[in-house]
Amino acid sequence: MAIEFLKTGIDADAADEADGRVRETVEGILGDVRARGDAAVRELSERFDKWAPESFRLSDAQVKELVDSLPQQTIDDIKFAQTQVRNFAQIQKDALRDVEVETLPGVTLGHRNIPVNSVGCYVPGGRYPMVASAHMSIVTAKVAGVPRVIACTPPNEGGPHAATIAAMHLAGADEIYCLGGVQAVAAMAVGTETVDPVAMLVGPGNAYVAEAKRQLYGKVGIDLFAGPTEILVVADDSSDVEIVVVDLLGQAEHGPNSPAALITTSRALAEAVPAEIERQLKVLPTADVASVAWAEYGQIILCDSRDEMLAEADRLAYEHVEILTEEPRWFLENMTNYGALFLGPETNVSYGDKVIGTNHTLPTKGAARYTGGLWVGKFMKTCTFQQVTEEASVVVGDYCSRLCEVERFWGHKEQADLRLRRYGGRNVGIGATTT
């Protein structure tokens, strides 16, 4: 049996074409902030968010007041989630190590893992205040050892969102700003009179924020180019249609352009999904969003074998991939293109998004073919160093001199020849003088 597409979404490439108006709008905002600094940021915040406080940076007293306004259970829950993220990030960091080794007699090579000096974390807060994004970015940066971590989140319902601010504070943010959109990203990357620029930007956001990060990449580092969230469920006839649909719609509610796909070898499951989708949409509070995402970006792909499911899953290279099969670890051992895997019905994407400890900032739009998601290592630079003795410099210099001559890099050759004259007594090079 050939692979059968029982439902397809609109053409993904056409749907994801960069919107020229978004690009132009972002270019204009970035240029305005570069030119006018704080004045531009204030005008833009007032225009887009109806928000222009005396200071966008929250004082310690303001932060404390917001944290104190929350129920203790909320604080405890945030702390639990951050403990899981912190613990796993520390385990990942412990897997990194500095190296120093003598590769030839007298030649010492090595590398050090050095945290970047400053990071700006964007925590979205439009329809959904993304409290968990504070854990994923700020906590992980602090575990990496970043000395200065600043964080921006937009106003929510007319002011700072208390739980988001609490998460930023508890995560260890050094500066907290109630500021959203491209103007926040620009302020962190470009800098203004009151915001010192950072070396790296991380965190998800809408199409405008994503485009701003794209345009700023190079001036600053970024975590990854992020599009709408994606979910893929890989299932066989051991799967439960209710769980499959709950997990598909649970991610489709992110936005009307969030892809959700099912790959299965079970025709019965595939054919049962549409009715179950309709049943659950009738009671899902976010059905207005999830229904559009499913209608326009949902897919049902029927395969003949586990190997076909694997090939299709790797072709899609989705951000979140749930494996609801009899032997989920077979996919762990064989699948290569995914942001994060969720193995078995006992786990789900929501656990990863909110609390379990792995990072939820993950590659989308096929980027899983070449990168993983945000992790402690993204905040670190692996930088090499070299040291050689006089005797080793002569040995290496001989090879280097000849290879530079092959490439006609005469200045490079002279660097080697100078050492051959100094340390080896050789009469070589353009300034050949035997010492």
TIZA-359268 format. One record per residue (C-alpha): residue number from 0; residue in three letters; chain; x, y, z. Coordinates in steps of 0.05 Angstrom, whole numbers, plus 32768, in hexadecimal, padded with zeros to 4 digits. Layout:
BEGIN
(semi NUM 'ALA' 'A' (X Y Z))
...
//
This chain:
BEGIN
(semi 0 'MET' 'A' (8000 8000 8000))
(semi 1 'ALA' 'A' (801A 8045 7FEF))
(semi 2 'ILE' 'A' (801A 807C 8024))
(semi 3 'GLU' 'A' (7FD4 8099 8025))
(semi 4 'PHE' 'A' (7FC5 80E1 8038))
(semi 5 'LEU' 'A' (7F7F 80E0 8056))
(semi 6 'LYS' 'A' (7F83 812A 8068))
(semi 7 'THR' 'A' (7FB4 815F 8052))
(semi 8 'GLY' 'A' (7FBC 81A7 8066))
(semi 9 'ILE' 'A' (7FC7 81E3 803A))
(semi 10 'ASP' 'A' (800A 81E4 8016))
(semi 11 'ALA' 'A' (803C 81F0 804E))
(semi 12 'ASP' 'A' (8071 8212 8023))
(semi 13 'ALA' 'A' (803E 8243 8007))
(semi 14 'ALA' 'A' (8020 824F 804C))
(semi 15 'ASP' 'A' (8064 825D 806B))
(semi 16 'GLU' 'A' (807E 828E 8037))
(semi 17 'ALA' 'A' (809A 82CA 805C))
(semi 18 'ASP' 'A' (8066 8301 805C))
(semi 19 'GLY' 'A' (8084 833E 803C))
(semi 20 'ARG' 'A' (805B 836D 8067))
(semi 21 'VAL' 'A' (8076 834B 80A6))
(semi 22 'ARG' 'A' (80BD 8352 808D))
(semi 23 'GLU' 'A' (80B4 839B 807C))
(semi 24 'THR' 'A' (8092 83AB 80BD))
(semi 25 'VAL' 'A' (80C9 838A 80E5))
(semi 26 'GLU' 'A' (80FF 83AE 80BD))
(semi 27 'GLY' 'A' (80DE 83F0 80CC))
(semi 28 'ILE' 'A' (80D8 83E2 8117))
(semi 29 'LEU' 'A' (8120 83CB 811D))
(semi 30 'GLY' 'A' (8138 8408 80F7))
(semi 31 'ASP' 'A' (810E 8436 8123))
(semi 32 'VAL' 'A' (8129 8418 8164))
(semi 33 'ARG' 'A' (8170 841D 814A))
(semi 34 'ALA' 'A' (8165 8466 8139))
(semi 35 'ARG' 'A' (813B 847F 8174))
(semi 36 'GLY' 'A' (8146 844D 81AC))
(semi 37 'ASP' 'A' (8118 8452 81E7))
(semi 38 'ALA' 'A' (80EB 8485 81C6))
(semi 39 'ALA' 'A' (80DB 8454 818E))
(semi 40 'VAL' 'A' (80D1 841B 81BE))
(semi 41 'ARG' 'A' (809F 8444 81E7))
(semi 42 'GLU' 'A' (8077 845A 81AA))
(semi 43 'LEU' 'A' (8075 8414 818D))
(semi 44 'SER' 'A' (805F 83F5 81CF))
(semi 45 'GLU' 'A' (8028 8429 81D6))
(semi 46 'ARG' 'A' (8012 841D 818E))
(semi 47 'PHE' 'A' (8012 83D1 818F))
(semi 48 'ASP' 'A' (8005 83C0 81D8))
(semi 49 'LYS' 'A' (7FE5 83FF 81F4))
(semi 50 'TRP' 'A' (801C 83FD 8228))
(semi 51 'ALA' 'A' (804B 8436 823A))
(semi 52 'PRO' 'A' (805E 8434 8284))
(semi 53 'GLU' 'A' (8091 8462 82A3))
(semi 54 'SER' 'A' (80C4 842A 829E))
(semi 55 'PHE' 'A' (80BE 83E9 8278))
(semi 56 'ARG' 'A' (80F1 83C9 82A7))
(semi 57 'LEU' 'A' (80CE 83AF 82E5))
(semi 58 'SER' 'A' (80EC 83C4 8328))
(semi 59 'ASP' 'A' (80FB 8391 835E))
(semi 60 'ALA' 'A' (80BF 83AC 8384))
(semi 61 'GLN' 'A' (8091 83A3 8348))
(semi 62 'VAL' 'A' (80AA 835C 833E))
(semi 63 'LYS' 'A' (809F 834B 8387))
(semi 64 'GLU' 'A' (8059 8367 8386))
(semi 65 'LEU' 'A' (8047 833C 8349))
(semi 66 'VAL' 'A' (8066 82FE 8366))
(semi 67 'ASP' 'A' (8042 8309 83A9))
(semi 68 'SER' 'A' (8000 8310 8384))
(semi 69 'LEU' 'A' (8001 82C7 836E))
(semi 70 'PRO' 'A' (7FE6 828B 8394))
(semi 71 'GLN' 'A' (801C 8262 83B6))
(semi 72 'GLN' 'A' (8007 8226 838C))
(semi 73 'THR' 'A' (8018 824C 834C))
(semi 74 'ILE' 'A' (805D 825F 8369))
(semi 75 'ASP' 'A' (8068 8216 837D))
(semi 76 'ASP' 'A' (8054 81FD 8338))
(semi 77 'ILE' 'A' (8083 822E 8316))
(semi 78 'LYS' 'A' (80BC 8219 8344))
(semi 79 'PHE' 'A' (80AE 81CF 8336))
(semi 80 'ALA' 'A' (80B1 81DA 82EB))
(semi 81 'GLN' 'A' (80F0 8204 82F0))
(semi 82 'THR' 'A' (8112 81CF 831B))
(semi 83 'GLN' 'A' (8105 819B 82E5))
(semi 84 'VAL' 'A' (8120 81C9 82AE))
(semi 85 'ARG' 'A' (815C 81DD 82D9))
(semi 86 'ASN' 'A' (816D 8195 82EB))
(semi 87 'PHE' 'A' (816C 817D 82A3))
(semi 88 'ALA' 'A' (8193 81B9 828A))
(semi 89 'GLN' 'A' (81C8 81AB 82BE))
(semi 90 'ILE' 'A' (81CC 8163 82A8))
(semi 91 'GLN' 'A' (81D6 817B 8260))
(semi 92 'LYS' 'A' (820B 81AC 8276))
(semi 93 'ASP' 'A' (822F 8176 829C))
(semi 94 'ALA' 'A' (8233 814F 825B))
(semi 95 'LEU' 'A' (825D 8187 823D))
(semi 96 'ARG' 'A' (82A6 818A 8250))
(semi 97 'ASP' 'A' (82E2 81B4 8243))
(semi 98 'VAL' 'A' (831C 818E 8222))
(semi 99 'GLU' 'A' (8367 8197 821F))
(semi 100 'VAL' 'A' (8394 8163 81FE))
(semi 101 'GLU' 'A' (83DA 815C 81E2))
(semi 102 'THR' 'A' (83CD 8146 819A))
(semi 103 'LEU' 'A' (8417 8145 8185))
(semi 104 'PRO' 'A' (8455 814C 81B1))
(semi 105 'GLY' 'A' (8453 8194 81C7))
(semi 106 'VAL' 'A' (8410 81A5 81A7))
(semi 107 'THR' 'A' (83D7 81B2 81D7))
(semi 108 'LEU' 'A' (8391 81BD 81BC))
(semi 109 'GLY' 'A' (8350 81C6 81E1))
(semi 110 'HIS' 'A' (830D 81E8 81E7))
(semi 111 'ARG' 'A' (82E6 820C 821D))
(semi 112 'ASN' 'A' (829A 8212 8222))
(semi 113 'ILE' 'A' (828E 825B 8231))
(semi 114 'PRO' 'A' (8249 8278 8240))
(semi 115 'VAL' 'A' (8234 82B4 8217))
(semi 116 'ASN' 'A' (8237 82F5 823F))
(semi 117 'SER' 'A' (81EF 830B 8238))
(semi 118 'VAL' 'A' (81AD 82EF 8220))
(semi 119 'GLY' 'A' (8169 830E 8212))
(semi 120 'CYS' 'A' (812E 82E0 821D))
(semi 121 'TYR' 'A' (80EB 82EF 81FC))
(semi 122 'VAL' 'A' (80AF 82D1 8220))
(semi 123 'PRO' 'A' (8070 82D6 81F5))
(semi 124 'GLY' 'A' (802F 82ED 8214))
(semi 125 'GLY' 'A' (7FF9 82F9 81E1))
(semi 126 'ARG' 'A' (7FBB 82CD 81E4))
(semi 127 'TYR' 'A' (7FE2 829D 8210))
(semi 128 'PRO' 'A' (8013 82B7 8245))
(semi 129 'MET' 'A' (804C 8286 823B))
(semi 130 'VAL' 'A' (8064 827E 8282))
(semi 131 'ALA' 'A' (808B 823F 8270))
(semi 132 'SER' 'A' (80B6 8264 823E))
(semi 133 'ALA' 'A' (80D7 8289 8278))
(semi 134 'HIS' 'A' (80EE 8246 8295))
(semi 135 'MET' 'A' (8109 822D 8252))
(semi 136 'SER' 'A' (8132 826A 8241))
(semi 137 'ILE' 'A' (8146 828D 8282))
(semi 138 'VAL' 'A' (8152 824F 82AD))
(semi 139 'THR' 'A' (817A 822D 8276))
(semi 140 'ALA' 'A' (81A5 826B 8269))
(semi 141 'LYS' 'A' (81B4 8272 82B3))
(semi 142 'VAL' 'A' (81C8 8228 82B8))
(semi 143 'ALA' 'A' (81F7 8235 827E))
(semi 144 'GLY' 'A' (8218 826C 82A7))
(semi 145 'VAL' 'A' (8201 82A9 8280))
(semi 146 'PRO' 'A' (8211 82E5 82AD))
(semi 147 'ARG' 'A' (81DB 8314 8294))
(semi 148 'VAL' 'A' (8196 82FA 827F))
(semi 149 'ILE' 'A' (8160 832D 8270))
(semi 150 'ALA' 'A' (8118 831C 825F))
(semi 151 'CYS' 'A' (80DE 833E 823C))
(semi 152 'THR' 'A' (8094 832C 823C))
(semi 153 'PRO' 'A' (805A 8355 8221))
(semi 154 'PRO' 'A' (8023 8372 824D))
(semi 155 'ASN' 'A' (7FE7 8344 8256))
(semi 156 'GLU' 'A' (7FA2 8361 8262))
(semi 157 'GLY' 'A' (7FBE 83A6 8270))
(semi 158 'GLY' 'A' (7FFC 8396 8299))
(semi 159 'PRO' 'A' (8032 8364 82AC))
(semi 160 'HIS' 'A' (801A 831C 82B0))
(semi 161 'ALA' 'A' (802A 8309 82F8))
(semi 162 'ALA' 'A' (8039 82BF 82ED))
(semi 163 'THR' 'A' (8067 82CE 82B2))
(semi 164 'ILE' 'A' (808D 8303 82DA))
(semi 165 'ALA' 'A' (8092 82D2 8314))
(semi 166 'ALA' 'A' (80AF 829D 82E6))
(semi 167 'MET' 'A' (80E2 82CE 82CB))
(semi 168 'HIS' 'A' (80F6 82E3 8311))
(semi 169 'LEU' 'A' (80FA 829D 832D))
(semi 170 'ALA' 'A' (8122 8287 82F0))
(semi 171 'GLY' 'A' (8157 82BA 8300))
(semi 172 'ALA' 'A' (814D 82F2 82CD))
(semi 173 'ASP' 'A' (817B 832D 82DD))
(semi 174 'GLU' 'A' (814D 8360 82BB))
(semi 175 'ILE' 'A' (8103 8358 82AE))
(semi 176 'TYR' 'A' (80DD 8384 827C))
(semi 177 'CYS' 'A' (8093 8387 826E))
(semi 178 'LEU' 'A' (809C 8394 8224))
(semi 179 'GLY' 'A' (8085 836B 81E9))
(semi 180 'GLY' 'A' (808A 8361 819E))
(semi 181 'VAL' 'A' (80C0 8376 816E))
(semi 182 'GLN' 'A' (80CF 83B3 8197))
(semi 183 'ALA' 'A' (80E4 8386 81D1))
(semi 184 'VAL' 'A' (8110 835B 81A6))
(semi 185 'ALA' 'A' (812F 8398 8186))
(semi 186 'ALA' 'A' (813D 83B9 81C9))
(semi 187 'MET' 'A' (8161 837B 81E2))
(semi 188 'ALA' 'A' (8189 8370 81A3))
(semi 189 'VAL' 'A' (8199 83B7 818D))
(semi 190 'GLY' 'A' (8198 83D9 81D0))
(semi 191 'THR' 'A' (817A 841C 81E5))
(semi 192 'GLU' 'A' (818B 8452 8217))
(semi 193 'THR' 'A' (816E 8427 824F))
(semi 194 'VAL' 'A' (8179 83E0 8235))
(semi 195 'ASP' 'A' (81C0 83C5 822A))
(semi 196 'PRO' 'A' (81C2 8397 81ED))
(semi 197 'VAL' 'A' (81CB 834C 81F5))
(semi 198 'ALA' 'A' (81F6 831A 81CF))
(semi 199 'MET' 'A' (81BE 82E8 81C2))
(semi 200 'LEU' 'A' (8173 82E6 81BB))
(semi 201 'VAL' 'A' (8148 82AA 81CC))
(semi 202 'GLY' 'A' (80FE 8299 81D3))
(semi 203 'PRO' 'A' (80C1 828D 81A8))
(semi 204 'GLY' 'A' (8091 82C2 818E))
(semi 205 'ASN' 'A' (8060 82D4 8157))
(semi 206 'ALA' 'A' (8072 82DE 810E))
(semi 207 'TYR' 'A' (808C 8324 811B))
(semi 208 'VAL' 'A' (80B9 830F 8154))
(semi 209 'ALA' 'A' (80D3 82D4 812B))
(semi 210 'GLU' 'A' (80E2 8302 80F1))
(semi 211 'ALA' 'A' (8105 8334 811F))
(semi 212 'LYS' 'A' (8132 82FD 8138))
(semi 213 'ARG' 'A' (8140 82E8 80F0))
(semi 214 'GLN' 'A' (8154 832E 80DD))
(semi 215 'LEU' 'A' (817E 8339 811B))
(semi 216 'TYR' 'A' (81A3 82F6 8114))
(semi 217 'GLY' 'A' (81EC 8305 810A))
(semi 218 'LYS' 'A' (81EC 8343 8135))
(semi 219 'VAL' 'A' (81D6 8315 816D))
(semi 220 'GLY' 'A' (81D2 82CA 8173))
(semi 221 'ILE' 'A' (818E 82A9 8176))
(semi 222 'ASP' 'A' (8175 8266 818D))
(semi 223 'LEU' 'A' (8153 8251 814C))
(semi 224 'PHE' 'A' (8123 8269 8116))
(semi 225 'ALA' 'A' (80DE 8257 8132))
(semi 226 'GLY' 'A' (809D 8250 810D))
(semi 227 'PRO' 'A' (8058 8239 8126))
(semi 228 'THR' 'A' (8059 81FE 8155))
(semi 229 'GLU' 'A' (8051 81B9 8137))
(semi 230 'ILE' 'A' (803A 8175 8150))
(semi 231 'LEU' 'A' (8040 8131 8130))
(semi 232 'VAL' 'A' (8020 80F3 814E))
(semi 233 'VAL' 'A' (803B 80B0 8135))
(semi 234 'ALA' 'A' (8009 8079 8148))
(semi 235 'ASP' 'A' (7FF8 8030 8139))
(semi 236 'ASP' 'A' (7FBB 8006 8149))
(semi 237 'SER' 'A' (7FCE 8005 8193))
(semi 238 'SER' 'A' (7FBE 804F 8198))
(semi 239 'ASP' 'A' (7F81 8070 81B7))
(semi 240 'VAL' 'A' (7F5C 80A1 818A))
(semi 241 'GLU' 'A' (7F4A 80CF 81C4))
(semi 242 'ILE' 'A' (7F92 80D7 81D9))
(semi 243 'VAL' 'A' (7FA8 80E2 8191))
(semi 244 'VAL' 'A' (7F76 8119 8186))
(semi 245 'VAL' 'A' (7F80 813A 81CA))
(semi 246 'ASP' 'A' (7FCA 813F 81BC))
(semi 247 'LEU' 'A' (7FC0 8159 8175))
(semi 248 'LEU' 'A' (7F8F 818F 818A))
(semi 249 'GLY' 'A' (7FB8 81A0 81C8))
(semi 250 'GLN' 'A' (7FED 81BC 819A))
(semi 251 'ALA' 'A' (7FBF 81D5 8163))
(semi 252 'GLU' 'A' (7FA3 8207 8195))
(semi 253 'HIS' 'A' (7FE5 822D 8192))
(semi 254 'GLY' 'A' (7FD0 8251 8153))
(semi 255 'PRO' 'A' (7FA7 824C 8113))
(semi 256 'ASN' 'A' (7FE5 8239 80EB))
(semi 257 'SER' 'A' (8000 8203 8119))
(semi 258 'PRO' 'A' (800A 81C1 80F4))
(semi 259 'ALA' 'A' (7FEF 8181 8113))
(semi 260 'ALA' 'A' (7FF9 813E 80F1))
(semi 261 'LEU' 'A' (7FEA 80F5 80FD))
(semi 262 'ILE' 'A' (8013 80BE 80DE))
(semi 263 'THR' 'A' (7FF6 8078 80EA))
(semi 264 'THR' 'A' (7FF4 8031 80D1))
(semi 265 'SER' 'A' (7FAD 8029 80EB))
(semi 266 'ARG' 'A' (7F76 803A 80B9))
(semi 267 'ALA' 'A' (7F42 8033 80F1))
(semi 268 'LEU' 'A' (7F66 8068 811A))
(semi 269 'ALA' 'A' (7F70 8096 80DE))
(semi 270 'GLU' 'A' (7F27 8093 80CB))
(semi 271 'ALA' 'A' (7F10 809D 8113))
(semi 272 'VAL' 'A' (7F38 80DD 811D))
(semi 273 'PRO' 'A' (7F0C 810F 80F7))
(semi 274 'ALA' 'A' (7ECE 80FF 8120))
(semi 275 'GLU' 'A' (7EF5 8101 8161))
(semi 276 'ILE' 'A' (7F12 8145 814C))
(semi 277 'GLU' 'A' (7ECC 8160 8143))
(semi 278 'ARG' 'A' (7EB5 8143 8186))
(semi 279 'GLN' 'A' (7EEF 8162 81AD))
(semi 280 'LEU' 'A' (7EEB 81A5 8189))
(semi 281 'LYS' 'A' (7EA4 81AD 81A4))
(semi 282 'VAL' 'A' (7EBE 81B0 81EB))
(semi 283 'LEU' 'A' (7F05 81CD 81E2))
(semi 284 'PRO' 'A' (7F06 8216 81FA))
(semi 285 'THR' 'A' (7F3B 8227 81C6))
(semi 286 'ALA' 'A' (7F15 8206 818C))
(semi 287 'ASP' 'A' (7F12 8248 8167))
(semi 288 'VAL' 'A' (7F5E 8243 815C))
(semi 289 'ALA' 'A' (7F68 81F7 815C))
(semi 290 'SER' 'A' (7F30 81EB 8129))
(semi 291 'VAL' 'A' (7F50 8219 80F6))
(semi 292 'ALA' 'A' (7F95 81FB 8101))
(semi 293 'TRP' 'A' (7F79 81B5 80F7))
(semi 294 'ALA' 'A' (7F4F 81C8 80BA))
(semi 295 'GLU' 'A' (7F88 81EB 8097))
(semi 296 'TYR' 'A' (7FC7 81C9 80B0))
(semi 297 'GLY' 'A' (7FB0 8185 80CA))
(semi 298 'GLN' 'A' (7FC7 8145 80A8))
(semi 299 'ILE' 'A' (7FB6 80FB 80AC))
(semi 300 'ILE' 'A' (7FE8 80CD 808B))
(semi 301 'LEU' 'A' (7FDA 8083 8086))
(semi 302 'CYS' 'A' (8017 8056 807E))
(semi 303 'ASP' 'A' (8021 800C 8072))
(semi 304 'SER' 'A' (805A 7FFE 80A2))
(semi 305 'ARG' 'A' (8083 8019 80DB))
(semi 306 'ASP' 'A' (80BC 8028 80AB))
(semi 307 'GLU' 'A' (808D 8052 8080))
(semi 308 'MET' 'A' (8077 8078 80BE))
(semi 309 'LEU' 'A' (80C0 8085 80D0))
(semi 310 'ALA' 'A' (80D0 809F 808B))
(semi 311 'GLU' 'A' (8093 80CE 808B))
(semi 312 'ALA' 'A' (80A3 80E7 80D1))
(semi 313 'ASP' 'A' (80EB 80F6 80BE))
(semi 314 'ARG' 'A' (80D2 8119 807F))
(semi 315 'LEU' 'A' (80A4 8147 80A6))
(semi 316 'ALA' 'A' (80DA 8155 80DB))
(semi 317 'TYR' 'A' (80A7 8172 810B))
(semi 318 'GLU' 'A' (80B5 8197 814C))
(semi 319 'HIS' 'A' (808F 8169 817C))
(semi 320 'VAL' 'A' (8087 811F 816B))
(semi 321 'GLU' 'A' (805D 80F1 8196))
(semi 322 'ILE' 'A' (8069 80A6 818C))
(semi 323 'LEU' 'A' (802A 8080 819F))
(semi 324 'THR' 'A' (803E 803B 8187))
(semi 325 'GLU' 'A' (804A 7FF7 81A6))
(semi 326 'GLU' 'A' (8096 8001 81A4))
(semi 327 'PRO' 'A' (80A2 804C 81AA))
(semi 328 'ARG' 'A' (80EC 8046 81B7))
(semi 329 'TRP' 'A' (80F6 8028 8172))
(semi 330 'PHE' 'A' (80E9 806E 8158))
(semi 331 'LEU' 'A' (811A 808B 818B))
(semi 332 'GLU' 'A' (814F 805D 816F))
(semi 333 'ASN' 'A' (813F 8069 8126))
(semi 334 'MET' 'A' (8120 80AE 811C))
(semi 335 'THR' 'A' (814F 80E8 810C))
(semi 336 'ASN' 'A' (8126 8126 80FD))
(semi 337 'TYR' 'A' (80FE 8142 8137))
(semi 338 'GLY' 'A' (80FF 8179 816B))
(semi 339 'ALA' 'A' (80EB 814E 81A6))
(semi 340 'LEU' 'A' (80CF 8108 81AC))
(semi 341 'PHE' 'A' (8098 80F4 81DD))
(semi 342 'LEU' 'A' (8098 80A8 81E5))
(semi 343 'GLY' 'A' (8058 8084 81F8))
(semi 344 'PRO' 'A' (8012 809B 820D))
(semi 345 'GLU' 'A' (8028 80AB 8254))
(semi 346 'THR' 'A' (804D 80E9 823E))
(semi 347 'ASN' 'A' (8038 8122 8210))
(semi 348 'VAL' 'A' (804E 8163 81F1))
(semi 349 'SER' 'A' (802E 818C 8228))
(semi 350 'TYR' 'A' (805D 816D 825C))
(semi 351 'GLY' 'A' (8098 8182 8232))
(semi 352 'ASP' 'A' (807B 81C7 8226))
(semi 353 'LYS' 'A' (806D 81D6 826E))
(semi 354 'VAL' 'A' (808E 81AE 82A4))
(semi 355 'ILE' 'A' (80B5 816D 8297))
(semi 356 'GLY' 'A' (80FA 818D 828F))
(semi 357 'THR' 'A' (810D 8189 8246))
(semi 358 'ASN' 'A' (810E 81CA 8220))
(semi 359 'HIS' 'A' (80D1 81DE 81F8))
(semi 360 'THR' 'A' (80F4 820E 81C8))
(semi 361 'LEU' 'A' (80FB 81DF 818D))
(semi 362 'PRO' 'A' (8107 81E0 8141))
(semi 363 'THR' 'A' (80CB 81E9 8112))
(semi 364 'LYS' 'A' (80BF 81EC 80C7))
(semi 365 'GLY' 'A' (80EF 81B3 80B8))
(semi 366 'ALA' 'A' (812A 81D0 80DF))
(semi 367 'ALA' 'A' (812D 818F 8107))
(semi 368 'ARG' 'A' (8152 8173 80CA))
(semi 369 'TYR' 'A' (818F 819B 80E0))
(semi 370 'THR' 'A' (8187 81B4 8128))
(semi 371 'GLY' 'A' (816C 81A1 816B))
(semi 372 'GLY' 'A' (8149 81D1 819B))
(semi 373 'LEU' 'A' (815F 8202 81D0))
(semi 374 'TRP' 'A' (818B 81E3 8206))
(semi 375 'VAL' 'A' (81C1 81F8 8235))
(semi 376 'GLY' 'A' (81F7 81EF 8200))
(semi 377 'LYS' 'A' (81D6 8224 81D3))
(semi 378 'PHE' 'A' (81EB 8258 8207))
(semi 379 'MET' 'A' (8233 8242 8205))
(semi 380 'LYS' 'A' (826B 824E 81D3))
(semi 381 'THR' 'A' (829C 8215 81C8))
(semi 382 'CYS' 'A' (82DD 823A 81BD))
(semi 383 'THR' 'A' (831F 8219 81AA))
(semi 384 'PHE' 'A' (8366 822A 81C0))
(semi 385 'GLN' 'A' (83AC 8214 81AB))
(semi 386 'GLN' 'A' (83F0 8215 81CC))
(semi 387 'VAL' 'A' (8432 81F9 81B1))
(semi 388 'THR' 'A' (847A 81F3 81C8))
(semi 389 'GLU' 'A' (84B5 820E 81A0))
(semi 390 'GLU' 'A' (84C7 81C9 8188))
(semi 391 'ALA' 'A' (847F 81BA 8173))
(semi 392 'SER' 'A' (847A 81FD 814F))
(semi 393 'VAL' 'A' (84B3 81E8 8122))
(semi 394 'VAL' 'A' (8492 81A5 8111))
(semi 395 'VAL' 'A' (844E 81C4 8103))
(semi 396 'GLY' 'A' (846D 8201 80E2))
(semi 397 'ASP' 'A' (848F 81D6 80AD))
(semi 398 'TYR' 'A' (844C 81B9 8096))
(semi 399 'CYS' 'A' (8429 81FB 809C))
(semi 400 'SER' 'A' (845D 8220 8072))
(semi 401 'ARG' 'A' (8457 81EF 8038))
(semi 402 'LEU' 'A' (840B 81ED 803A))
(semi 403 'CYS' 'A' (8407 8239 803A))
(semi 404 'GLU' 'A' (8434 823A 7FFD))
(semi 405 'VAL' 'A' (8404 820B 7FD9))
(semi 406 'GLU' 'A' (83CC 823C 7FE7))
(semi 407 'ARG' 'A' (83F8 8279 7FD6))
(semi 408 'PHE' 'A' (83E9 8298 801A))
(semi 409 'TRP' 'A' (842D 82B9 8022))
(semi 410 'GLY' 'A' (841C 82DF 8061))
(semi 411 'HIS' 'A' (8403 829F 8081))
(semi 412 'LYS' 'A' (8443 827C 806B))
(semi 413 'GLU' 'A' (846D 82B2 808B))
(semi 414 'GLN' 'A' (844B 82A6 80CE))
(semi 415 'ALA' 'A' (8464 825F 80CB))
(semi 416 'ASP' 'A' (84A9 8271 80AE))
(semi 417 'LEU' 'A' (84B6 82A4 80E5))
(semi 418 'ARG' 'A' (84AE 826D 8119))
(semi 419 'LEU' 'A' (84DA 823F 80F1))
(semi 420 'ARG' 'A' (8510 8274 80F1))
(semi 421 'ARG' 'A' (8507 8286 813B))
(semi 422 'TYR' 'A' (8500 8241 8158))
(semi 423 'GLY' 'A' (851F 8213 8124))
(semi 424 'GLY' 'A' (8559 823C 8109))
(semi 425 'ARG' 'A' (853E 8235 80C2))
(semi 426 'ASN' 'A' (8550 8266 808C))
(semi 427 'VAL' 'A' (850B 826A 806C))
(semi 428 'GLY' 'A' (84D8 829C 8057))
(semi 429 'ILE' 'A' (84D5 82E3 803D))
(semi 430 'GLY' 'A' (84FC 82FE 8079))
(semi 431 'ALA' 'A' (852C 82C4 807B))
(semi 432 'THR' 'A' (855E 82D4 80B2))
(semi 433 'THR' 'A' (857D 829B 80D8))
(semi 434 'THR' 'A' (857E 82A8 8122))
//
